[in-house]
Amino acid sequence: MESVDYYELLGVQQSASIDEIKKAIRSIRREYRIMEGSPDPDQRRRAENAMSILSECERVLTDPNERAQYDAQYQNAAVRQVMEAQRQQKAKSEETCQQFYNSAQEYINKKNYARALVLIDEAEKYNVNHDILVPMSGAMCCEGMREFKLGLKYLGTALQYAMEEQSKEYEALIEDLFGITFFNLEDYANAEEAFDSAARACPDQPNYACRVVFIKTLQHKDAEALQIAQALSQKYPDDAYVRNVYINAIFWYVARVIASNNATDAMIANGDQGFDYWFTNTRQIEEARKYEQLLAQLGPVVPSDEVFCPPTSRNENIADMRRQLDYASKRSWDLPETKYLVALGIGWVVFAFIMFHFDPLIQGILLLILVTAAIVAFGLWRCYCYGWQYNRRICGGPINKTGLQVTA
């Protein structure tokens, strides 16, 4: 049974012709089309609801069979009574909801979030239109009180209303708020999922995808974050926020390569790892240098009020990172200091003298060859690849200062 009085909605009599009905619909629809272009999302939402009702009204009243059925209900006294009671109850609920909501906003402006939340709960009891702003205000109060877990309940209600209205814009906004709430709760996995949902709901809004880059970086998913940031930079080359996020993603990717290099240097210097680690890490440093050159092309981070935007102090971090990469790039093959070579030579001569006194001689020569090969292999594996003398000069010594530290 229809609960909307279409004739009252259009402002026409029940006996109105189809032309009169169409004219009234066009007039009302024109007003709501103007509201659809409003920058206020609440006005746009109301316009979308009204346009949906008008479409159903047009379908019913311009079809003779549908209109005949509707008029039969309209003329039924019992039905008319129910429709009127529903209309009055709805109007009363809307008015009560608005009163509680307005009172809550006054307390929110005074930062009395606890009292405002009580009023929001009362407003929600009469929220027959499923107004998204009511539960979203509740989430705002919870954020003001730092009660983030409680805020999830209100955001869940708001998301349900947004999905009922099929409003992708509101759905993205609420998912974004979910992400921020999970971030405040240090639940980064759920925060990433929420930010990703927001980005999928509104793919033309780069800010949501930038949040995904941020949260992936926070979880050390640097390669994934850099890939998304690079795609955003290509799609939105003139967007300052996207550019800042791209710079930040590159910085963290390179910074963690440097951190890995620092750990590798320490292991090599203390004899824990050898040439294979040095070779792999050298390739990482070469890749980091490539991205560092890209940073130079992008320029500095610029000030921004966007959420999760890197601070301008990141420029100082990048300058320090370049110095660190210069150090890392100067690592080279080098001989140990003279005293180590002299000690190695004396030891080899003494060992050779002993070996040549073996009987038969061939056994001593073979053993000497094996020992020589072992000494050379050990030197390559543990000593030479680090470059003791050179790195000692530029870094202050291979053990007490391995050279690379990252200031984040």
C-alpha positions as CSV (number, residue, x, y, z in Angstrom):
1,M,0.0,0.0,0.0
2,E,1.3,3.4,-1.0
3,S,2.0,5.7,2.0
4,V,2.9,8.8,-0.1
5,D,0.1,11.2,-1.2
6,Y,1.3,11.9,-4.7
7,Y,-1.5,14.5,-5.4
8,E,-0.5,16.4,-2.3
9,L,3.2,16.1,-3.2
10,L,2.5,17.6,-6.7
11,G,0.0,20.2,-5.4
12,V,-2.8,19.1,-7.8
13,Q,-6.3,17.7,-7.5
14,Q,-7.1,14.0,-7.9
15,S,-9.0,14.9,-11.1
16,A,-5.9,16.6,-12.7
17,S,-5.1,15.6,-16.2
18,I,-1.9,13.8,-17.2
19,D,-0.6,17.1,-18.8
20,E,-1.2,18.9,-15.5
21,I,0.6,16.1,-13.6
22,K,3.6,16.1,-15.9
23,K,3.8,19.9,-15.7
24,A,3.8,19.8,-11.9
25,I,6.5,17.1,-11.9
26,R,8.7,19.0,-14.3
27,S,8.4,22.1,-12.1
28,I,9.4,20.3,-8.9
29,R,12.1,18.3,-10.6
30,R,13.7,21.5,-11.9
31,E,14.1,22.8,-8.4
32,Y,15.7,19.6,-7.2
33,R,18.0,19.4,-10.1
34,I,19.5,22.7,-8.9
35,M,20.0,21.2,-5.5
36,E,21.8,18.2,-7.0
37,G,24.6,20.5,-8.0
38,S,24.9,21.9,-4.6
39,P,28.4,21.7,-2.8
40,D,26.5,20.6,0.3
41,P,26.3,16.8,0.4
42,D,23.2,16.9,2.6
43,Q,21.3,19.0,0.1
44,R,22.4,16.7,-2.7
45,R,21.2,13.6,-0.7
46,R,17.8,15.2,-0.1
47,A,17.6,16.1,-3.8
48,E,18.4,12.5,-4.8
49,N,15.6,11.2,-2.4
50,A,13.1,13.6,-3.8
51,M,14.0,12.8,-7.4
52,S,13.5,9.1,-6.6
53,I,10.0,9.7,-5.2
54,L,9.1,11.9,-8.2
55,S,10.2,9.2,-10.6
56,E,7.9,6.7,-8.8
57,C,5.1,9.3,-8.8
58,E,5.4,9.9,-12.5
59,R,5.4,6.1,-13.2
60,V,2.2,5.6,-11.2
61,L,0.1,8.7,-12.2
62,T,1.0,8.7,-15.9
63,D,0.0,5.0,-16.3
64,P,-3.8,4.6,-16.5
65,N,-3.8,1.2,-14.9
66,E,-1.4,2.1,-12.1
67,R,-3.3,5.4,-11.5
68,A,-6.6,3.6,-11.3
69,Q,-5.2,1.2,-8.6
70,Y,-3.7,4.1,-6.7
71,D,-6.9,6.2,-6.9
72,A,-8.9,3.2,-5.6
73,Q,-6.6,3.2,-2.5
74,Y,-6.7,7.0,-2.3
75,Q,-10.5,7.0,-2.2
76,N,-10.7,4.3,0.4
77,A,-11.4,6.1,3.7
78,A,-9.5,3.5,5.8
79,V,-6.5,3.8,3.5
80,R,-6.7,7.6,3.6
81,Q,-6.8,7.5,7.3
82,V,-3.7,5.3,7.5
83,M,-1.9,7.5,5.0
84,E,-2.7,10.6,6.9
85,A,-1.7,9.0,10.2
86,Q,1.6,7.8,8.7
87,R,2.2,11.3,7.3
88,Q,1.6,13.0,10.6
89,Q,3.7,10.5,12.5
90,K,6.5,10.9,10.1
91,A,6.3,14.7,10.2
92,K,6.3,14.6,14.0
93,S,9.2,12.2,14.1
94,E,11.2,14.3,11.6
95,E,10.5,17.4,13.7
96,T,11.5,15.7,17.0
97,C,14.7,14.3,15.4
98,Q,15.6,17.7,14.0
99,Q,15.1,19.3,17.5
100,F,17.3,16.8,19.2
101,Y,19.9,17.1,16.4
102,N,20.0,20.9,16.5
103,S,20.4,20.8,20.3
104,A,23.2,18.3,19.9
105,Q,25.0,20.6,17.5
106,E,24.9,23.4,20.0
107,Y,26.7,21.2,22.6
108,I,29.2,20.0,19.9
109,N,30.1,23.6,19.2
110,K,30.7,24.0,22.9
111,K,32.8,20.8,22.9
112,N,30.5,19.2,25.4
113,Y,30.6,15.9,23.5
114,A,29.2,13.7,26.3
115,R,25.9,15.8,26.5
116,A,25.8,16.0,22.7
117,L,26.0,12.3,22.4
118,V,23.0,11.7,24.6
119,L,21.0,14.0,22.4
120,I,22.2,12.3,19.3
121,D,21.0,9.0,20.7
122,E,17.6,10.5,21.2
123,A,17.6,12.0,17.7
124,E,18.4,8.6,16.3
125,K,15.2,7.1,17.9
126,Y,13.2,9.4,15.6
127,N,15.4,9.2,12.6
128,V,12.7,7.8,10.3
129,N,14.4,9.2,7.2
130,H,17.7,7.5,8.1
131,D,19.5,10.9,7.9
132,I,23.2,10.0,7.7
133,L,24.2,13.2,9.5
134,V,22.7,12.0,12.8
135,P,25.0,9.0,13.3
136,M,27.9,10.8,11.8
137,S,27.5,13.5,14.5
138,G,27.6,10.7,17.0
139,A,30.9,9.5,15.6
140,M,32.2,13.0,15.8
141,C,31.3,13.2,19.5
142,C,33.1,9.9,20.1
143,E,36.2,11.2,18.4
144,G,36.1,14.3,20.5
145,M,36.0,12.2,23.6
146,R,38.7,9.9,22.2
147,E,36.2,7.0,22.5
148,F,37.2,5.5,19.1
149,K,35.7,2.1,19.6
150,L,32.3,3.5,20.5
151,G,32.5,5.7,17.4
152,L,32.7,2.5,15.2
153,K,29.0,1.8,16.2
154,Y,27.8,5.2,14.9
155,L,29.9,4.9,11.7
156,G,28.4,1.5,11.1
157,T,24.9,3.0,11.3
158,A,25.9,5.8,8.9
159,L,27.4,3.3,6.4
160,Q,24.2,1.3,6.5
161,Y,22.1,4.4,5.6
162,A,24.6,5.4,2.9
163,M,24.3,1.9,1.3
164,E,20.5,2.1,1.5
165,E,20.6,5.3,-0.5
166,Q,23.3,4.0,-2.8
167,S,25.3,7.1,-2.2
168,K,28.9,6.3,-3.2
169,E,30.0,9.7,-2.1
170,Y,28.8,9.2,1.5
171,E,29.9,5.6,1.5
172,A,33.5,6.7,0.6
173,L,33.4,9.5,3.3
174,I,32.3,7.1,6.0
175,E,34.8,4.4,5.0
176,D,37.5,7.1,5.2
177,L,36.3,7.9,8.7
178,F,36.4,4.2,9.6
179,G,40.0,4.2,8.4
180,I,41.0,7.2,10.5
181,T,39.3,5.6,13.5
182,F,41.1,2.3,13.1
183,F,44.3,4.3,12.6
184,N,43.7,6.0,16.0
185,L,43.2,2.5,17.5
186,E,46.5,1.4,15.9
187,D,44.6,-1.3,14.0
188,Y,46.5,-0.7,10.7
189,A,45.2,-3.7,8.8
190,N,41.6,-2.7,9.2
191,A,42.5,0.9,8.5
192,E,44.1,-0.2,5.2
193,E,40.9,-2.1,4.3
194,A,38.7,0.8,5.1
195,F,40.8,3.3,3.1
196,D,40.9,0.9,0.2
197,S,37.1,0.6,0.3
198,A,36.8,4.4,0.2
199,A,39.2,4.6,-2.8
200,R,37.1,2.0,-4.6
201,A,33.8,3.7,-3.8
202,C,35.1,7.0,-5.3
203,P,38.0,6.2,-7.7
204,D,38.0,9.8,-9.0
205,Q,38.9,11.2,-5.5
206,P,42.7,10.8,-5.2
207,N,42.8,11.7,-1.5
208,Y,41.3,8.3,-0.5
209,A,44.0,6.4,-2.5
210,C,46.6,8.6,-0.8
211,R,45.4,7.3,2.5
212,V,46.1,3.8,1.3
213,V,49.6,4.8,0.4
214,F,50.1,6.2,3.8
215,I,48.8,3.2,5.8
216,K,50.8,0.8,3.6
217,T,54.0,2.8,4.3
218,L,53.2,2.6,8.0
219,Q,53.1,-1.2,7.7
220,H,56.4,-1.3,5.9
221,K,54.7,-2.3,2.6
222,D,57.0,0.1,0.8
223,A,57.0,-1.4,-2.6
224,E,53.2,-1.7,-2.7
225,A,52.8,1.9,-1.5
226,L,55.3,3.2,-4.0
227,Q,53.5,1.4,-6.9
228,I,50.1,3.0,-6.0
229,A,51.7,6.4,-5.4
230,Q,53.4,6.2,-8.8
231,A,50.1,5.4,-10.5
232,L,48.4,8.3,-8.7
233,S,51.2,10.7,-9.8
234,Q,50.8,9.7,-13.4
235,K,47.0,10.2,-13.2
236,Y,47.1,13.4,-11.2
237,P,50.4,15.1,-12.2
238,D,49.2,18.6,-11.0
239,D,47.8,17.5,-7.6
240,A,50.0,18.9,-4.8
241,Y,48.7,16.4,-2.2
242,V,49.4,13.4,-4.6
243,R,52.8,14.8,-5.3
244,N,53.6,15.1,-1.6
245,V,52.4,11.6,-0.9
246,Y,54.5,10.3,-3.8
247,I,57.6,12.0,-2.5
248,N,56.9,10.5,1.0
249,A,56.5,7.0,-0.5
250,I,59.8,7.3,-2.3
251,F,61.5,8.6,0.8
252,W,60.4,5.7,2.9
253,Y,61.3,3.2,0.2
254,V,64.8,4.6,0.0
255,A,65.1,5.1,3.7
256,R,64.4,1.5,4.5
257,V,66.9,0.4,1.8
258,I,69.4,2.5,3.7
259,A,68.4,1.0,7.0
260,S,68.9,-2.4,5.4
261,N,72.3,-1.3,4.2
262,N,73.2,-0.2,7.7
263,A,72.3,-3.6,9.1
264,T,74.3,-5.3,6.4
265,D,77.3,-3.2,7.0
266,A,77.2,-4.0,10.7
267,M,77.0,-7.7,10.0
268,I,79.8,-7.6,7.5
269,A,82.0,-5.5,9.8
270,N,81.5,-8.0,12.6
271,G,82.1,-11.0,10.4
272,D,78.5,-12.2,10.5
273,Q,77.8,-12.1,6.7
274,G,79.9,-11.9,3.6
275,F,80.1,-11.2,-0.1
276,D,76.6,-12.4,-1.1
277,Y,74.9,-9.9,1.3
278,W,77.2,-7.2,0.1
279,F,76.4,-7.8,-3.5
280,T,72.6,-8.0,-2.9
281,N,72.7,-4.8,-0.8
282,T,74.8,-3.0,-3.4
283,R,72.1,-3.6,-6.0
284,Q,69.5,-2.2,-3.6
285,I,71.6,0.9,-3.1
286,E,71.8,1.4,-6.9
287,E,68.0,1.2,-7.1
288,A,67.7,3.6,-4.2
289,R,70.0,6.1,-6.1
290,K,67.6,5.9,-9.0
291,Y,64.6,6.9,-6.9
292,E,66.7,9.5,-5.1
293,Q,67.3,11.2,-8.5
294,L,63.6,11.1,-9.1
295,L,63.1,12.9,-5.8
296,A,65.4,15.7,-7.1
297,Q,63.1,16.1,-10.1
298,L,59.9,16.2,-8.0
299,G,61.2,19.0,-5.8
300,P,60.4,19.6,-2.1
301,V,57.4,18.7,0.0
302,V,55.0,21.8,0.1
303,P,52.8,22.7,3.1
304,S,49.3,21.1,3.1
305,D,46.4,20.8,5.5
306,E,45.4,17.4,4.1
307,V,45.2,14.5,6.5
308,F,48.3,12.2,6.6
309,C,50.3,14.7,4.5
310,P,54.1,14.5,5.1
311,P,55.5,17.5,7.0
312,T,57.8,19.9,5.3
313,S,60.6,18.7,7.6
314,R,60.6,15.7,5.3
315,N,62.8,17.9,3.0
316,E,65.5,17.8,5.7
317,N,65.2,14.1,5.9
318,I,65.6,13.8,2.2
319,A,68.8,15.9,2.2
320,D,70.2,13.7,5.0
321,M,69.2,10.6,3.0
322,R,71.2,11.9,0.0
323,R,74.3,12.2,2.2
324,Q,73.7,8.7,3.5
325,L,73.4,7.3,0.0
326,D,76.7,9.1,-1.0
327,Y,78.4,7.1,1.8
328,A,76.8,3.9,0.8
329,S,77.7,4.4,-2.9
330,K,81.4,4.8,-2.0
331,R,81.8,1.4,-0.6
332,S,84.4,-0.5,-2.6
333,W,86.7,-3.4,-2.7
334,D,89.8,-2.5,-0.7
335,L,92.7,-4.3,1.1
336,P,92.9,-4.5,4.8
337,E,95.5,-2.3,6.6
338,T,99.2,-3.1,6.2
339,K,99.5,-4.8,9.6
340,Y,96.8,-7.3,8.6
341,L,98.6,-8.1,5.4
342,V,102.0,-8.4,7.1
343,A,100.5,-10.8,9.7
344,L,98.8,-12.8,7.0
345,G,102.1,-13.0,5.0
346,I,104.2,-14.0,8.0
347,G,101.7,-16.7,8.9
348,W,101.6,-18.0,5.4
349,V,105.5,-18.2,5.2
350,V,105.7,-20.0,8.5
351,F,103.0,-22.4,7.4
352,A,104.8,-23.0,4.1
353,F,108.1,-23.7,5.8
354,I,106.4,-26.3,8.0
355,M,104.6,-27.9,5.0
356,F,107.8,-28.2,3.0
357,H,109.3,-30.4,5.7
358,F,106.6,-33.0,5.2
359,D,107.6,-36.3,3.8
360,P,106.8,-36.9,1.1
361,L,107.0,-33.3,-0.2
362,I,103.9,-33.6,-2.4
363,Q,101.6,-33.9,0.5
364,G,103.0,-30.7,2.0
365,I,102.6,-28.8,-1.3
366,L,99.0,-30.0,-1.7
367,L,98.2,-29.0,1.9
368,L,99.8,-25.6,1.3
369,I,97.6,-25.0,-1.8
370,L,94.5,-26.0,0.1
371,V,95.4,-23.6,3.0
372,T,96.2,-20.8,0.6
373,A,92.8,-21.2,-1.1
374,A,91.1,-21.3,2.2
375,I,92.8,-18.0,3.3
376,V,91.9,-16.3,0.0
377,A,88.3,-17.5,0.2
378,F,88.0,-16.4,3.8
379,G,89.4,-13.0,3.0
380,L,86.9,-12.5,0.1
381,W,84.0,-13.8,2.2
382,R,84.7,-11.9,5.4
383,C,87.1,-9.0,4.9
384,Y,87.8,-7.5,1.5
385,C,84.2,-6.9,0.4
386,Y,83.6,-4.4,3.2
387,G,86.6,-2.3,2.3
388,W,88.2,-1.8,5.8
389,Q,90.5,1.1,5.1
390,Y,88.2,3.2,2.9
391,N,85.1,2.8,5.0
392,R,87.2,3.5,8.2
393,R,88.2,6.8,6.7
394,I,84.7,8.0,5.7
395,C,82.7,6.3,8.5
396,G,85.0,6.3,11.5
397,G,85.6,2.6,11.6
398,P,83.7,-0.5,10.5
399,I,82.7,-1.7,14.0
400,N,82.0,1.3,16.2
401,K,80.3,3.3,13.4
402,T,79.1,1.4,10.3
403,G,78.1,4.6,8.6
404,L,74.5,4.8,7.8
405,Q,71.6,5.9,10.0
406,V,68.2,7.2,9.0
407,T,66.4,10.1,10.6
408,A,62.7,9.7,10.1
